[in-house]
Amino acid sequence: MSELQKTLKIRQKGVMEMFNLEKEVPNLELCKQLKELGFPQGGGFYWVIENINEKELPRIVYESDIDNGEFIEIIKAPTVRELCEWLPSNISTDISNCLLRIEKTIESNEYWTIIYGEYDFEDEKWTNTEECSFVGNLPMIVAKMLIWLAENGYVNFKKGVKENEA
């Protein structure tokens, strides 16, 4: 390993220790669902499952650390930015054209709301359906929304395009 590679590795480790990656990516179960639906698995962070003392333990690693271990399973752990790139700005349902809305909740700085809904300009309020509305921390709700969108045919990871753009 060259000196530059060693320096970059030390810097990466420092960055990884500066913030809690589990707040930056969806949990392991949601990442598994995204993978099953065809979410791209290349680059960035990964959930890995290791066998330690005969226990399967998950943790998050950067792609360069994948070569340094023997893992039972490797699953892409997309960041909020990677997830949001897949969100269509609107979806067309049988009854309306719904717009994407993401906002912090009033109750907590930690929680967000994501919905596809209609904005009623006359009443100056949003309407939405319960089936495409999620509340929680940002990586979790964006992942849940993408899963809902993929399961309902609005996003197709395998084709590499959003259905509304196809």
C-alpha positions in Angstrom: 0.0 0.0 0.0 1.4 3.4 -1.0 1.8 6.3 1.4 -1.1 8.1 -0.3 -3.3 5.1 0.1 -2.4 4.9 3.8 -3.1 8.6 4.3 -6.5 8.3 2.5 -7.4 5.2 4.6 -6.6 7.1 7.8 -8.7 10.1 6.6 -11.6 7.8 5.7 -11.5 6.2 9.1 -11.5 9.7 10.7 -14.6 10.7 8.7 -16.4 7.5 9.6 -15.8 8.2 13.3 -17.0 11.8 13.1 -20.7 10.9 12.6 -23.0 8.0 13.3 -23.5 6.3 9.9 -26.6 4.5 11.2 -28.3 8.0 11.1 -27.2 8.5 7.5 -28.4 5.3 5.9 -31.5 3.1 6.3 -31.5 0.2 8.6 -30.3 -3.3 7.5 -33.8 -4.6 6.9 -34.8 -1.7 4.6 -31.6 -2.0 2.7 -32.3 -5.8 2.2 -35.7 -4.9 0.8 -34.2 -2.3 -1.5 -31.7 -4.9 -2.8 -34.4 -7.4 -3.4 -36.3 -4.8 -5.5 -33.1 -4.2 -7.6 -31.7 -1.1 -6.0 -28.1 -0.6 -7.5 -25.5 -2.2 -5.2 -22.4 -0.3 -6.4 -20.2 2.1 -4.4 -20.3 4.0 -1.1 -21.3 2.4 2.2 -22.5 -1.1 2.8 -24.1 -3.1 5.6 -22.0 -6.2 6.1 -22.8 -9.2 8.2 -19.9 -10.9 9.9 -19.6 -14.1 11.9 -18.0 -13.1 15.2 -17.9 -15.7 17.9 -20.6 -17.7 16.1 -22.9 -14.7 16.0 -24.0 -12.9 12.9 -23.3 -9.2 13.6 -24.1 -6.4 11.1 -22.1 -3.2 10.7 -21.6 -0.4 8.2 -18.4 -0.2 6.2 -17.0 1.9 3.3 -16.5 0.1 0.0 -12.7 0.0 0.4 -13.1 -2.0 3.6 -15.0 -4.8 1.9 -11.8 -6.4 0.6 -10.5 -6.5 4.2 -12.9 -9.0 5.6 -14.9 -12.2 5.1 -18.5 -11.4 5.2 -21.6 -13.5 5.2 -23.6 -10.9 3.3 -22.9 -7.5 1.7 -25.8 -5.1 1.1 -25.6 -1.5 -0.2 -26.4 1.1 2.5 -27.5 4.1 0.4 -27.2 7.6 1.7 -30.2 9.9 1.7 -28.8 11.6 -1.3 -28.5 8.4 -3.2 -32.0 7.5 -2.3 -33.5 10.9 -3.1 -32.1 10.7 -6.7 -34.6 7.9 -7.3 -37.7 9.9 -6.0 -39.9 11.1 -8.8 -41.0 14.7 -8.3 -44.6 13.5 -9.0 -46.6 10.4 -9.6 -49.8 9.9 -11.5 -52.5 7.9 -9.8 -55.9 6.9 -11.2 -57.5 10.0 -9.7 -54.8 12.6 -9.6 -51.2 13.8 -10.2 -49.5 13.8 -6.8 -46.5 15.9 -5.9 -43.6 14.9 -3.7 -43.4 16.7 -0.3 -40.7 16.2 2.3 -40.6 18.2 5.5 -39.5 18.2 9.1 -42.3 17.4 11.6 -43.3 20.1 14.1 -43.0 17.7 17.0 -39.3 16.8 16.6 -36.2 17.9 14.8 -35.3 14.3 14.3 -38.4 13.3 12.4 -39.5 14.0 8.9 -42.6 13.4 6.8 -42.6 12.3 3.2 -45.8 12.1 1.1 -47.1 12.2 -2.4 -50.2 14.3 -2.4 -52.1 17.1 -4.0 -52.0 20.7 -3.1 -55.3 22.4 -3.1 -54.6 26.0 -4.0 -58.1 27.1 -3.2 -58.0 25.8 0.4 -54.2 26.2 0.6 -53.6 22.8 2.0 -52.1 19.4 1.1 -54.2 16.3 0.8 -52.6 12.9 0.6 -53.4 9.2 0.9 -52.3 7.3 4.0 -50.8 4.6 1.8 -48.0 6.8 0.5 -47.1 8.8 3.6 -44.3 8.0 6.1 -43.0 9.7 9.3 -39.6 9.0 10.9 -35.9 9.7 10.5 -35.0 10.8 7.0 -33.1 7.8 5.6 -35.8 5.4 6.9 -38.7 7.3 5.4 -37.1 7.9 2.0 -36.2 4.1 1.9 -39.8 3.2 2.8 -41.2 5.5 0.2 -38.9 4.1 -2.5 -40.0 0.6 -1.5 -43.6 1.6 -1.8 -43.0 3.3 -5.1 -41.1 0.2 -6.5 -43.8 -2.2 -5.2 -46.5 -0.1 -6.8 -44.8 0.3 -10.2 -43.7 4.0 -9.9 -40.0 3.2 -9.8 -38.1 0.4 -11.5 -34.5 0.0 -10.2 -33.7 -2.8 -12.6 -34.5 -0.7 -15.6 -32.4 2.2 -14.2 -35.2 4.7 -14.7 -38.1 6.1 -12.9 -41.4 4.9 -14.4 -42.7 8.4 -14.8 -39.7 9.3 -16.9 -39.8 6.1 -19.1 
